[in-house]
């Protein structure tokens, strides 16, 4: 109990000593580094740790007191987080078959194939073949595109492409020749590659070895156009016409020569995307 009685006396003695202490010759009264309030706080029985922390001195004030400058401030700002930009965009579409001369809609490439060999068109949109493809982000058109079928009844092959015709003597399409290709399913081939024997739906169904190409499609998602381009064995793209005969779909270098060899009503066509 006696120790508690001594505390006020000690506090008072410290306050008197603080008042009697001479001022630092290097820090004149009224300067930024003088602390006239310290003695009053001590006299009131408070410790220095009970004071409110004074504002930080400026570098000029610290120099006047013989103190070193403040440490430099970090000006680094945390970068704003940005979501990654996708590198590609995926599309899904049905494919409309349009009559070339008047733009009339004939139908849609069917998910139900002709004998699981090749494709035809139907009027009923519920039977339409659905394909998927990918473009580089920001692009609205591209060539050498693969179309991957989603609901075709053809097993084992999912790439919609062009397959060498059954009566062709070689894989060349050109003006003055009846030769043709089917719209059928195939294994993948590189863009702009010549015809390859990689396996396709016609060969699978008939046992007859035929060449094929998959990445033959020129796509424009603004104009909604879809154009097949066959590459001949010499690596040169053939002028390719699309036509229908009894709803079966073909492409060739000369539709008139084809029709002369196979004399049945023939309709020149073009394809159009119906994006989903």
C-alpha positions, 0 to 999 in steps of 0.5 A: 500500500505504501508504494501507491502513496509514493507514486503521486510524489514521484510524478510531481518531482518529475514534473518539477525537474522537467520545468527546471531542465534547460532547453537544448541549445540546438533546438530553440523554443518555438521551433518545430522540434521543441516540445513545451507540452512535455513538462505539462503532461508530466506535471499532470501525472501522465506518461509520455506514452499517453500523449496524442502522437503529433503530426510527422515533421516535414523534411525541412523541419527534420533538417532544422532539428538535425534529424535525417530525412523521412524515408521515400514514399513508394509510388508503385500502384497495384495494376488493375486486374483484367479478365483474359481476352478469349483467343477464339470464338465458337459458333454453331449453325444449321446450313441452308441450301439456297437456289442460286438463280433466285435465292429461294430456300430449298431446305437444309443439309440433313442430319439423316444421310443418303445411305450413311454415305453422303449428304442431301437436303430436306425441307424440314428444319427439325431434321437439319444437320448442326455443325460447329466451327471456330474463328479467331477472336475478332475475326468475322471470316476465314478460309480453310475452316473445319466444320464438325457435325454434332448430330449426323447419323454417320458413324465414326466420321464427324468432319463435314467435307468433300469426298471424291466421286465414285466415277472419278478417275482421279481427284482433279476438279476442273472446267471441261470435266464431269468429275465431282465430289460428294458432301460427306463426312471425313477424317480431318485433313490440313487446310489447303492440303491436296486430297488425302486417303484418310478415311471417309463415310463413302469409303466406309459404307461402300468399301471403295477407296476415295480421297477426301478433304475436311478443311475446305470451308470459307466462312463469313459470319456477317454475310452468313456465307459458306463456300466449299473450296476443293484443292487439286492434287497439284495444290491449286484451288479448283473453281468449285460449283455446288449443285443438287440432283434429286436432293443429293448435294455435289460439287464440281468444276463444271456442272454442265459437263456433269449434267451432260453425263448424268442427265437429270434435273440439276439445280445450282445452289449456294450454302448459307449459315443459320447461326444458333 
